[in-house]
Amino acid sequence: MDEILLIDKPIGITSFDVIRQLRRRIGIQKIGHAGTLDPLASGLMILGVGPGTKRLTEFIKLDKEYIAEVLIGESRITGDMEGEVVQAVTEVYLTPQTILETVSSMVGTLTLPVSAYSAIKKAGVPMYKRAREAARNGEVVTCVPVREMAVYEAELLDTKNTIINDSERVVVRIRFFVGSGTYIRSLGEELGRRLGYPATLQNLRRTKVGEFDIKDAKKIEDF
């Protein structure tokens, strides 16, 4: 068994679910990861098995590539499709040139708020746990961390118009190449702000971590 595994995480499970399933399949309990993916995201995870867990710190700060779909026309409390809608419009009108120029403008070092539902810890407690506890009490977390995020490349792949609940929406598909610590949900919301509309992340797939590529990854069921 290799000490370092590349896994293609499916949508709908947590990163720890990936580890739990692999523990059962390969019969080794000591497995760690070099960075999580949200349940609604898919793509490349780097796992260390046995002695390989000691090497995971080598991979945590590597640059990453994502394919993101950003839904223009509504924003959600979580920054992705898991949360409730907090702002919406009935019509979205954007020219292809406007979208192209705005996506290109995202390259650079951006100072952006991180989602209250991120895994960043505040006073030792992950933000998403604070946000969910606040939601149970009918409250909303408004004090969120602000981070510098490096966007090296932002390439518009395609756009499509769609209707959701009788309202016009635009889905923008983008390839982002970013530095470690960049939150794609934050980039999605910032793209909306620059376009003048609320926005949320509809779909996310991580395709590269450093020199590691999703094409070399295995699925959980391969074990």
C-alpha positions in Angstrom: 0.0 0.0 0.0 1.4 3.4 -1.0 2.0 5.8 1.9 0.5 8.7 -0.1 -2.8 8.3 -1.9 -4.6 10.6 -4.3 -8.3 10.2 -3.9 -11.2 11.6 -6.0 -13.7 12.6 -3.4 -17.3 12.4 -4.5 -20.0 15.0 -3.8 -22.2 14.4 -0.8 -19.8 13.1 1.8 -17.3 14.8 4.2 -13.6 14.5 4.0 -13.6 12.4 7.2 -16.1 10.1 5.5 -13.5 9.4 2.9 -11.0 8.5 5.6 -13.5 6.3 7.5 -14.4 4.4 4.3 -10.8 3.8 3.4 -10.0 2.6 6.9 -12.6 -0.1 6.4 -11.5 -1.0 2.9 -7.7 -1.2 3.4 -7.6 -2.2 7.1 -5.3 0.6 8.2 -6.5 3.0 10.9 -3.7 5.6 10.6 -4.9 7.8 7.7 -4.8 11.6 7.5 -5.3 14.3 4.9 -3.6 17.4 3.6 -6.7 19.5 3.3 -10.4 19.0 3.4 -13.2 19.5 0.8 -16.7 20.6 1.7 -19.4 17.9 1.4 -20.8 19.6 -1.7 -17.4 19.7 -3.4 -15.6 16.9 -5.3 -12.1 16.3 -6.4 -8.6 15.8 -5.4 -7.6 14.9 -1.8 -4.1 13.9 -0.7 -4.1 11.3 2.0 -1.3 9.9 4.1 -1.4 6.2 5.1 0.6 4.9 8.1 4.1 6.5 7.9 2.8 8.7 5.1 0.9 10.9 7.6 4.2 12.4 8.6 4.6 13.8 5.1 1.3 15.6 4.9 2.6 18.9 6.1 4.6 19.0 2.8 1.4 19.3 0.8 -0.8 21.6 2.9 0.5 24.9 1.6 0.7 24.0 -2.1 -1.1 26.0 -4.7 -4.5 24.6 -5.9 -6.6 24.5 -9.0 -10.4 24.4 -9.0 -13.2 24.3 -11.5 -16.0 26.4 -10.0 -19.6 27.1 -11.0 -20.9 30.4 -9.6 -24.7 31.0 -9.6 -25.4 34.7 -10.3 -28.7 36.0 -9.1 -28.9 34.8 -5.5 -26.8 34.6 -2.4 -27.0 32.0 0.4 -26.0 32.2 4.0 -23.4 29.5 3.6 -21.9 30.8 0.4 -22.9 27.6 -1.4 -26.1 25.7 -2.2 -26.4 24.1 1.2 -27.8 27.2 2.9 -30.9 29.3 2.8 -31.3 32.1 0.3 -30.6 35.5 1.9 -30.8 37.7 -1.2 -32.2 37.2 -4.7 -33.2 39.1 -7.8 -35.8 38.1 -10.5 -33.7 39.0 -13.5 -30.0 38.9 -14.4 -28.7 40.7 -17.4 -25.0 40.4 -18.2 -23.2 40.6 -21.5 -20.6 37.9 -22.3 -17.9 40.6 -22.5 -18.8 42.0 -19.1 -18.6 38.5 -17.5 -15.2 37.8 -19.3 -13.7 41.1 -18.1 -15.0 40.7 -14.6 -13.6 37.2 -14.3 -10.2 38.4 -15.6 -10.3 41.2 -13.0 -10.3 38.6 -10.2 -6.5 37.9 -10.6 -4.4 39.4 -7.9 -4.3 39.4 -4.1 -7.8 40.0 -2.8 -8.7 40.8 0.8 -12.1 39.1 1.4 -14.3 37.9 4.2 -14.3 34.2 4.8 -17.7 32.4 5.0 -19.1 32.0 8.6 -19.5 28.3 7.6 -15.8 27.7 6.9 -13.5 25.5 8.9 -11.4 28.4 10.1 -11.1 28.3 13.9 -11.8 31.2 16.1 -10.8 30.8 19.8 -10.2 27.1 19.0 -13.7 26.5 17.6 -14.4 26.0 13.8 -16.5 28.9 12.4 -19.1 26.5 11.0 -19.9 25.1 14.4 -20.4 28.7 15.7 -22.6 29.5 12.7 -24.8 26.4 13.1 -25.2 27.0 16.8 -26.2 30.6 16.1 -28.7 29.4 13.4 -30.3 27.1 16.0 -30.8 30.1 18.2 -32.3 32.2 15.4 -29.1 34.3 15.1 -26.6 35.0 12.4 -22.8 35.2 12.8 -21.7 38.6 11.4 -18.2 38.8 12.8 -16.2 36.8 10.3 -12.4 36.7 9.6 -11.0 38.6 6.7 -8.1 37.0 4.7 -5.7 37.9 1.9 -6.3 35.4 -0.9 -4.0 35.0 -3.9 -5.6 34.3 -7.3 -2.9 33.6 -9.9 -5.3 32.6 -12.8 -9.0 33.1 -13.4 -10.2 31.6 -16.7 -13.8 31.8 -17.9 -14.7 28.4 -19.3 -18.4 29.0 -20.2 -21.6 30.6 -19.1 -25.2 29.5 -19.4 -28.6 31.1 -18.7 -31.1 29.2 -16.6 -34.4 29.6 -14.8 -34.8 28.8 -11.1 -38.1 29.2 -9.4 -39.3 31.5 -12.3 -36.3 33.7 -11.9 -33.5 34.3 -14.3 -30.0 33.1 -13.3 -26.6 32.9 -15.0 -24.2 30.1 -14.2 -20.5 31.1 -14.7 -18.0 28.3 -14.9 -14.4 29.3 -14.1 -11.0 27.7 -13.6 -9.3 29.2 -10.6 -5.6 28.7 -9.9 -5.0 30.0 -6.4 -2.7 30.1 -3.4 -3.2 28.1 -0.3 -5.8 29.6 2.1 -8.0 30.9 -0.7 -11.7 30.2 -0.3 -13.6 29.7 -3.5 -16.9 30.5 -1.8 -15.5 33.9 -1.1 -14.3 34.3 -4.7 -17.8 33.4 -5.9 -19.4 36.0 -3.7 -16.8 38.6 -4.8 -17.5 37.8 -8.4 -21.2 38.6 -7.8 -20.3 41.9 -6.1 -18.2 42.9 -9.1 -21.0 42.0 -11.5 -23.6 43.9 -9.4 -25.6 40.8 -8.4 -25.8 38.4 -5.4 -24.0 35.2 -6.1 -23.2 31.8 -4.5 -21.1 28.8 -5.3 -23.1 26.2 -7.1 -20.5 23.5 -7.7 -16.8 23.0 -7.0 -14.2 20.5 -8.1 -10.6 20.5 -7.0 -8.4 19.4 -9.9 -4.8 20.0 -8.8 -2.8 20.4 -5.7 0.8 21.5 -6.5 2.0 19.0 -9.1 -0.7 16.4 -8.1 -3.5 16.0 -10.7 -7.0 14.7 -10.4 -6.4 12.4 -13.4 -4.0 10.4 -11.3 -6.5 10.0 -8.4 -8.4 6.8 -7.5 -12.0 6.5 -6.4 -12.9 5.1 -3.0 -14.5 2.1 -4.6 -11.2 1.2 -6.3 -9.9 -0.2 -3.0 
